[in-house]
């Protein structure tokens, strides 16, 4: 990591962000460190509104897609920057089966439930508190989802903790407890463009994913149940690979998704914390993002359905392939196998997961 001038120390502050249609007030929290990194998060949906880092010339830029006001987030169809749950991903027909019991979930995406349904965690106003220490500053968000919420069984207490330190690491910790057996699959849905949120497509970004296998999807973006080796495929990111190489290729999976939108099964040394799950590097800015996760699965999503219909920050019109998401999570319920966590959450088994986003600048 190149050395940068000290700009300010660790700090966290709070300001009014806007009034929701419900009449409730959303707050905006700013976490900053001694190396020019500044993250703005609202307690509405736990959304990362902006994430500012320096490039290799010590010039700051905001590297996540987002909006300038709370009204746009209420109407956002893309889950920009949000906490996703109760269940990230699609559940076919909204049919959920747990221990021989069936549940009809609310349908919100064609014939499926997507990302937890209507007014899921991304559309909730979370209770917020802050913490400060010599090592980091933290925003703690808490929300209780009642039994039957979007059709899911169990009352679930959620907590998400965002922490920033002076090593340019953003840590996201997820906690959940339930009073009835249910399912859970949580992730963070920030859209990154390391050359700046307003800079256009991500084709020159170089991506690496520590995974030897991925899950093919059918035409409706459901896993087929197969597990395929990435070797010699458009999904082989074991070495840094420029997205332009295959993102518009005629590979069947790329064509189905209109880019990348698959599950990669991360290697065992990723889950144990010995190795990173994924990284992305943008040569012109020198910015690099490295992701560490304890989850068995990672989605690389390349903003395939953003279509220019929404006005983002600074009046920016975001287009297809203008950002990427790294989404660590549990395995979807169609896939089983040795040493693969499923998505069941039981009352005597509290859920915990941690993701670290590490930001730095390197020479091309």
N, C-alpha and C positions, 0 to 999 in steps of 0.2 A: 504494500500500500504506500503510495507516495505521501510525503508529509505535507500538511496543510497548515496555514496560519490559524492560531486559536482565535475564534470569533466570539464565543460566549460559552459559559459553563452550562451544565445540565439544568434544565428549567422546564416547568410545566405551568401553563396558564389556561384560563377559561374565559370564554366570551359567549354572548348570545349569538345564535346562528340563524334563528328564524322561528316562526310560529307555524305549527302543523295545521292541517285542515281540521283536526280534532280540537284545536285551541290550545294544545300543549306547546310548551317552548322547548326547542331543541338547542343544545349547547354545542360549542366547538372548543375542543381542547388542543392546545399546541404543545408538543413535546420537542425540545431542542437540545442539542449537545454542543460540545466545545469545538467541533470540527465542521460547523456549518450545516449540519443535518437538521431538518425541521419537518415534523410530521403533524398534520392537522387531522383530527378524528372527531366525528360527531357521535353523540350517544344515540342518535337515530340510526338504527341498524348496525351500530358499531362500524360505521363507514369511514375508511381512510379517504379523506377529501383531497388531500395533497401530500406529497412526499418530496421534499426538496433536498437535493444533494449537489455537491460540487463536481464539476468535470475535471479533466486533467490539466485545465488552465485555471482552476480555482473559481470558475464561473458557476453560480448556482442555477438550477432549473428544476421545475416540478416534473416528475417522471411518472405520474399516474394520471389516468383519465378520470374526469369528474365534472362536477357542476359548481356554479358559483352560489347557488341558493338552495334552500331546503325544499321549495316547491318542486324543483326539477328532480330531486331525489325521490320525492313521493311518487312521481310519475315515471321514474326510470324503469325501462323494461330490461336493462342489461345487467342488473345487480352490480353496478360499478362500485368497487371498493368495499363491499358489504361482507358481514358475517353471514354464512349460509347454513341453514338448518331449519327444522330439526334434521332433515335428511337431504344432503347434497346429491344432486343427480336426479335421474328420472325413475319413477316407479310405474311400471307398465300397468295401464288401466286403473291405477290408484289402488291396486289390490295388495294388501299386506297380510302375510301369514306369520304368526308367532306362536310357537308351542301348540300347534293344532287349532288355533283360533284365527279367524279371518276378520279383517278390518277394511272397510271401504273408505279410502282417503279422498279428500277433496281434489277434484281434477282442475288443473289450471294451465295445462299446456297440451292442446289437442286432446289425445286420449290418455294422458298420463298426468301424474303429479310431478312437478319440477321444483327442486330446491325447497321443499317443505310446504308448498301450497300458497294460498292467498294470505297476505299479511303475515308471512312467516318471520323468522328472526330478523331478516333484512328490513322489515317494515315496522319494527317495534321500537318504542322509545325506552331505552334501557336506563336503569338507575346507575349513576356514575359517582365514583369517588376517585381520589388521586393519592398517590404516595410519592415521596421523594427520599432519596438517600444519596450517599456519596458515590454509589455505584451506578444507580439508574433512576429514571423517573418513570412512573407507571400510571396508566389509566385503567381502573377496574370497572367493568360493566356487568350488571346483573339483571336477569330477567327470569320470571317464572311463566312457563307455558302450561296452561291448565289441561287437565285430562280431557281428551276429545278434541283438542286444538287441531284443526285441519284433518280430523279423523284419527289422529294418533292416540294410542292409549297412554295413560300415565301422566301425572303432574310432574314436570321436569324443571328443576332449578338449574339455570345456566349461569355460568360466570366466564367472562373472557377478560384476560389481562394483557394489555399492551405495555411493553417496557422498552425504553431506549437507553443505551449506554454510550460511553465515550469511545467505544470501538466501532461505532457506526453499525451496531446490531439492533434490529428491531425483533423482539421476541414476542410471539403471540401464544398465550397459554389458554387452553380450553378446559373447563370443568363442567361436569353435569352429574346430577343425582336424580333418580326417579323413584316414585312410590309404587310403580307397577311395571312389569316387564314391557319394554318398548324397543324401538330401534333409534339409533342416532348416528349421524354422519356429518361432522362439522368441518368447514373449511373457510378460508379467507379468499375473497374474489376480487382482489385488486388487479387492475389492468395496467401493465407496465410498458412504457416506451422509454428506454434508457437514454435516448437522445433528446427527450423532452416530450411532454404530452401532446404538443401541438406540431410535432415534426413530421407527421405522415406515417408511411408504412414502416414495418419492422423487418423488411427483407434482408437487411445487412446485419441484423443481430445474429450472433453465433450462440448456439444452445448446446448444452451437454446434459444428458440424463443418465444417471447410474442405474440402468435397468437393462436386463437381457431379454425381457419378454414384455409384450403388450397385449391388450385385449381388443380384438377386432370388433367393430360395431356393425349393426345392420342399418338399413336405410332410414330407420326411425331413431337412430343414435342410441340403441340399446346394445349392450354387450351380447354377442352371439353365444357366449359360453365357451368359445375357443380361447386357448392361450397360445400365442405365436411368438417365435423367436424374432428379435429385431434385426438380426444379422443380415446384411445385404438388402435391407428394405428401406423404404422412405422413413421408417420409424426408428432407425438406428442412430442414436445420438450419444453413443458411448465415447466419441471424440467430439470436440467442438465442431459444430456443423452450421454453416450459414443457412438461415431459414429459406432464403431464396432458392436453394438447391432443389427443394421438393414441394414447397408450400402450394404451388400452382401446377403440380405435376398431374399425370394421368393415373397415378396410383389409386387403386379402387377405394381405399380407406380415406385418402385425402379428398377424392372427388365427393364421396358421401358427406363428409364433414365440411366441405368447402374450405379446407385448410386442415389444421390439427385440432382434434378434440377426442383424444383417446386416453385410456387408462394405461399407464406403465406400471409394472410390478417392480418396485424398487428392490435392489439387491439387499441381502441380509445385513451387510456391513453398513448400509444406510440406516436401517431401522435401529441398529445398535448404537448409532451415533459416531461410528468410526469414519464414515465418509459422508460427503454431501449428497443430497438427493438430486439436485439439478443446479445448473448455473447458466447465466446469460451474460454475454459481453457485447458491447456496442463500440466498434473501433473508433469512430469519429470523436466521440466524447471521452473515451477511455473508461466509461463506467462499467462496472461488473457487479452483478447480483449473484450471490451464492445462497442456495436454500438448503437448510438442514431440517429434517423431519423424522419423527418416530413412527410415522404411519406407513403401511405396507403398499401404498398406492399413490400415484401422482398423475394428475391430468395436466397436460400442456394444451391450453386453449388459445387460439390465435385470433380472437375477435372476429369470427367468421360471419356473424349475423349483424354486426354494426353496419348501418346502411346510410349514414348521413342525415337521418331524420331528426336527430337530437342535437341541440346546441350545447356544447360543453363550456368549460371554463374559458374565459377570455374570448368568448364568441367563437370558439373553435368548433368546426364541424368534423366530427370523428367519422372515419370511413372503415370499411372492411380491412382487416389485417393491420390496423393502426396501433395494436398493442398485443401483449401476450399475458396470460395468467398461468402461474404455477399454483396448482390446487392440490396440496397433500390431503389425503383422506383415507377412510377405510375402504375395503373392498365392497363392491356392490353385491347385493344379496343373491345374484345369479351365479356367483363364482365361489367354489369351495376348493379346499386343498390343504395340504399339510402346512402348518405354521402360518396360516392366513387368518387374520382377525376377521370375525364377522361384525355385523352392525348391531347385534343384540346388546341392550343395556338392561341390567337387572338391578333390583333395589339394593342388593348387597355387594354391588360391584360399581362403585363410583367411576365415572369416566374422567380421564386426564390425557391431554395430548399437548405437545409443544412443537412449535415451528419457529425457526430463526431465519430471518432475512439479513444477510450480511452484505453491506455495500462498500465498495472500494473503487479506486481508479488504478488502472494499469496501462502500460504502454502497449500499443498495438504490435 
